[in-house]
């Protein structure tokens, strides 16, 4: 049975991955009801671990104390799950297709024209279809990785669903769901999964692949 993390840790973890977010988005990431997220945010705010930011883009964020608390909890949560070997193996398999995904996203945004890179204006349906087919192939390769993570730790369970929803929308012709930021586009969710693996294993992105 997959390990279920504590709700307080899940909300801290979701904010660590997103930077800032509204309760509904947090719940979508970590698999909690919006009401439970609201309640937990209030408890964490009372402990000065999170704060509310208002502005052009509003949402909740970690305080410095909240980042410290999350850092202290993420390792024990992994050990409690007994899933380090699974997560490490999944991370290595993820990296095998990460370069392919980045190349596909670049091909979606730019295309070769007479030996020069130009912005893809999506006026060539045949070209776009070829890139989308490459995205589907990448998705097929990462599906077993997300499935293994879901079976080991419940908090990884949303990634497979979110990636599938994004790729289905791209295939259906909704172009924004390929790489657009600020929505659950394929690239957005992929980046969050990558960050989640790094944070869970205590790997700095800048040191990734070193040695």
C-alpha positions as CSV (number, residue, x, y, z in Angstrom):
1,X,0.0,0.0,0.0
2,X,1.3,3.4,-0.9
3,X,2.6,5.6,1.9
4,X,0.3,8.4,2.9
5,X,2.1,11.6,4.0
6,X,0.8,13.9,6.8
7,X,-1.5,16.7,5.5
8,X,0.7,19.4,7.1
9,X,3.7,18.1,5.3
10,X,1.8,17.8,2.0
11,X,0.8,21.4,2.1
12,X,4.4,22.5,2.9
13,X,5.7,20.3,0.2
14,X,3.2,21.6,-2.4
15,X,4.2,25.2,-1.6
16,X,7.9,24.2,-1.9
17,X,7.3,22.9,-5.4
18,X,5.0,25.8,-6.6
19,X,6.6,28.7,-4.8
20,X,3.1,30.1,-4.2
21,X,-0.3,28.8,-4.9
22,X,-4.0,29.0,-4.1
23,X,-5.6,26.2,-2.1
24,X,-7.3,24.6,-5.1
25,X,-4.0,24.3,-7.0
26,X,-2.3,22.9,-3.9
27,X,-5.0,20.3,-3.5
28,X,-4.6,19.3,-7.1
29,X,-0.9,18.8,-6.7
30,X,-0.9,16.8,-3.4
31,X,-4.2,15.1,-3.6
32,X,-6.1,16.9,-0.8
33,X,-9.6,18.4,-0.8
34,X,-9.6,22.2,-1.0
35,X,-11.3,22.4,2.4
36,X,-8.6,20.3,4.0
37,X,-6.0,22.5,2.4
38,X,-7.7,25.7,3.7
39,X,-7.8,24.3,7.2
40,X,-4.2,23.2,7.1
41,X,-3.0,26.5,5.7
42,X,-4.6,28.3,8.7
43,X,-2.9,26.0,11.1
44,X,0.5,26.5,9.4
45,X,-0.1,30.3,9.3
46,X,-0.7,30.3,13.0
47,X,2.7,28.7,13.4
48,X,4.2,31.3,11.0
49,X,5.2,28.6,8.5
50,X,3.2,30.0,5.6
51,X,1.9,33.4,4.7
52,X,-0.6,34.9,2.3
53,X,0.7,37.2,-0.5
54,X,-1.7,39.6,-2.2
55,X,-1.0,41.3,-5.5
56,X,-1.3,40.8,-9.3
57,X,-0.9,37.1,-8.6
58,X,-2.1,36.1,-5.1
59,X,-1.5,33.0,-3.2
60,X,0.1,31.3,-0.2
61,X,3.9,30.8,0.2
62,X,6.4,29.4,2.7
63,X,8.0,31.6,5.2
64,X,11.8,31.0,5.9
65,X,10.7,29.0,8.9
66,X,8.3,27.0,6.7
67,X,11.2,26.2,4.3
68,X,13.3,25.0,7.2
69,X,10.4,22.9,8.5
70,X,9.8,21.3,5.1
71,X,13.5,20.6,4.7
72,X,13.5,18.8,8.1
73,X,10.5,16.7,7.2
74,X,11.1,15.7,3.6
75,X,13.8,13.1,4.4
76,X,11.9,11.4,7.3
77,X,8.8,11.2,5.1
78,X,10.7,9.3,2.4
79,X,12.3,7.0,5.1
80,X,8.8,6.4,6.6
81,X,7.6,5.3,3.2
82,X,10.6,2.9,2.9
83,X,10.7,4.0,-0.7
84,X,14.1,5.5,-1.2
85,X,15.2,2.7,-3.6
86,X,12.0,3.1,-5.7
87,X,12.3,6.9,-5.9
88,X,16.0,6.8,-6.7
89,X,15.4,4.2,-9.5
90,X,12.5,6.2,-10.8
91,X,14.6,9.4,-10.8
92,X,17.3,7.7,-12.9
93,X,14.6,6.5,-15.4
94,X,13.0,9.9,-15.5
95,X,16.4,11.5,-16.4
96,X,16.6,9.0,-19.4
97,X,13.6,10.7,-21.0
98,X,14.0,14.2,-19.6
99,X,16.4,15.3,-22.4
100,X,13.9,14.0,-25.0
101,X,11.1,16.0,-23.4
102,X,13.2,19.2,-23.4
103,X,14.0,18.6,-27.1
104,X,10.4,18.1,-28.0
105,X,9.4,21.3,-26.2
106,X,12.1,23.2,-28.0
107,X,10.8,21.8,-31.3
108,X,7.3,22.9,-30.4
109,X,8.5,26.5,-29.8
110,X,11.2,26.8,-32.6
111,X,11.7,25.2,-35.9
112,X,14.5,25.1,-38.5
113,X,14.0,27.3,-41.5
114,X,16.9,27.3,-44.0
115,X,19.4,26.4,-41.3
116,X,18.1,29.1,-38.9
117,X,15.9,28.7,-35.8
118,X,12.7,30.6,-36.1
119,X,9.7,30.8,-33.8
120,X,7.1,28.1,-34.6
121,X,4.0,30.0,-35.6
122,X,2.0,26.7,-35.8
123,X,1.0,27.4,-39.4
124,X,2.2,24.0,-40.5
125,X,-0.1,21.3,-39.2
126,X,2.1,18.5,-40.5
127,X,5.1,19.8,-38.5
128,X,3.0,20.3,-35.4
129,X,1.6,16.8,-35.7
130,X,5.1,15.3,-35.9
131,X,6.1,17.1,-32.7
132,X,2.9,16.1,-30.9
133,X,3.6,12.4,-31.9
134,X,7.1,12.8,-30.3
135,X,5.4,14.2,-27.1
136,X,3.1,11.1,-27.0
137,X,6.1,8.9,-27.3
138,X,7.8,10.6,-24.4
139,X,4.6,10.3,-22.4
140,X,4.5,6.5,-23.1
141,X,8.0,6.2,-21.7
142,X,7.3,8.2,-18.5
143,X,4.1,6.5,-17.7
144,X,5.7,3.4,-16.0
145,X,7.8,5.8,-13.9
146,X,4.9,7.7,-12.6
147,X,3.0,4.4,-11.9
148,X,5.9,3.1,-9.8
149,X,6.1,6.4,-7.8
150,X,2.4,6.3,-7.2
151,X,2.5,2.8,-5.8
152,X,5.3,3.7,-3.4
153,X,4.2,7.1,-2.2
154,X,0.7,8.4,-2.4
155,X,1.8,12.0,-2.9
156,X,3.3,11.2,-6.3
157,X,-0.1,9.8,-7.4
158,X,-1.3,13.0,-9.2
159,X,1.5,13.3,-11.7
160,X,0.4,10.5,-14.0
161,X,-3.2,11.9,-14.1
162,X,-2.0,15.5,-14.7
163,X,0.4,14.5,-17.4
164,X,-2.2,12.4,-19.2
165,X,-4.8,15.2,-19.0
166,X,-2.3,17.7,-20.6
167,X,-1.2,15.4,-23.4
168,X,-4.8,14.5,-24.2
169,X,-5.6,18.2,-24.5
170,X,-2.6,18.8,-26.8
171,X,-3.6,15.9,-29.0
172,X,-7.1,17.3,-29.2
173,X,-5.7,20.6,-30.6
174,X,-5.4,22.7,-27.4
175,X,-1.9,24.1,-28.0
176,X,-1.5,26.0,-24.7
177,X,-1.4,22.7,-22.9
178,X,2.0,21.8,-24.4
179,X,4.3,24.4,-22.8
180,X,2.3,27.4,-21.5
181,X,3.3,28.4,-17.9
182,X,0.8,29.2,-15.1
183,X,-1.5,26.3,-16.2
184,X,-1.1,22.5,-15.8
185,X,0.6,22.3,-19.3
186,X,2.7,19.2,-20.0
187,X,5.9,21.1,-19.4
188,X,4.6,22.7,-16.2
189,X,3.7,19.3,-14.7
190,X,6.9,17.7,-15.9
191,X,9.0,20.4,-14.3
192,X,7.2,19.9,-11.0
193,X,7.7,16.2,-11.1
194,X,11.4,16.8,-11.8
195,X,11.6,19.2,-8.9
196,X,9.7,16.9,-6.6
197,X,12.2,14.1,-7.3
198,X,15.2,16.4,-6.6
199,X,13.7,17.8,-3.4
200,X,12.7,14.3,-2.2
201,X,16.1,12.9,-2.7
202,X,18.0,16.0,-1.5
203,X,19.6,16.8,-4.8
204,X,20.4,20.3,-5.9
205,X,19.3,21.0,-9.5
206,X,22.7,22.8,-10.1
207,X,24.5,19.7,-9.1
208,X,22.4,17.3,-11.1
209,X,24.5,14.8,-13.0
210,X,27.7,15.9,-11.4
211,X,30.3,13.2,-10.9
